[in-house]
């Protein structure tokens, strides 16, 4: 069996053998959804109460140090089974699913969420799981376990951006480099500013990603690049990189009517906002969405600086 087939079989088995996953998966069928149309793309909002665990997670150092790591083997429930990817990563079913098939892919070692040394594994996992969107959330960009290296994956077709990428490239894209090995496109669609790397060469993608991560860290003045990232594989990779300027919008920290409990991560950047509270789902507006994205996405100034870097420092 392929890794994809093993993962599919694992999820099917865990739905019946792990009551927590089974119950939360059933609730997905009741999730409320509404959509907002923008100029050439859609933002979808899902009300998913079970995701309160992730959305409200305290990720400061003191809180992390006080709680056991739920991705470490010794702290997992006995019902939770795995599929190994090599000897370094374990594919696990996410017990609080967003997707109809939702996995957390955790490092076998309790090491921090750091992307640069693990980007090759990100690509290899994406190739091994072609029916899934693989994604990465940086420590200050939606990762609820920043102390344990992990990726996530969910079935293709859930995030609106998947069907919109070609049109977004055409309408809003600027090609920064294109040759026989790789195409790099910058996209500013009025809500998000992001990059699309397309290549059949793992080595070329690693080169470009290393340069991108280094430049993002320099711009942000951070030890770890603030990013969300998606990857799809179909006879080559399509990697979507969302640099960020902020972890959570001001609405997250407000009290009373101004509060919206939304902690954006990769799925949100991909066009599906995950909101755990009914009150927020009912009241969130197009204007709220525009304001939230204006805070968290790469600024126009940073985006321009990054584009200039790529245009003048292309990987040969």
Helices and strands as residue ranges (DSSP letters): H 3-17, H 19-28, E 32-37, E 42-47, G 49-51, H 52-55, H 61-66, G 73-75, E 82-85, E 89-93, E 102-107, G 116-118, H 119-128, E 132-137, E 150-155, H 161-172, E 173-178, E 182-188, E 193-199, H 202-220, E 227-233, E 237-243, H 250-253, G 256-258, H 266-269, E 272-275, H 278-283, H 286-296, H 300-312
